[in-house]
């Protein structure tokens, strides 16, 4: 089975931003562990999208943790964390998180 992981951030500030997307799994929906993480940096306004695919194991619960950091120079001036809804691992699933910064 494959998870399609998608994070979107709409930047209204002309700043550097970084999206970090982490696929997490759990057997009980309470404690999650990292499966895989991806990051992408960009500068300027507009829609910033990060999409990746990763193999998942049937029988676990999966969610996507997305952190967006906005920078002024090298200093983080804003940090937003969101989670997707939890999906049960069977078949192809799409986990999505959206932001507006």
Helices and strands as residue ranges (DSSP letters): E 2-11, E 16-26, E 33-43, E 46-55, E 61-72, E 75-83, E 87-88, E 93-100
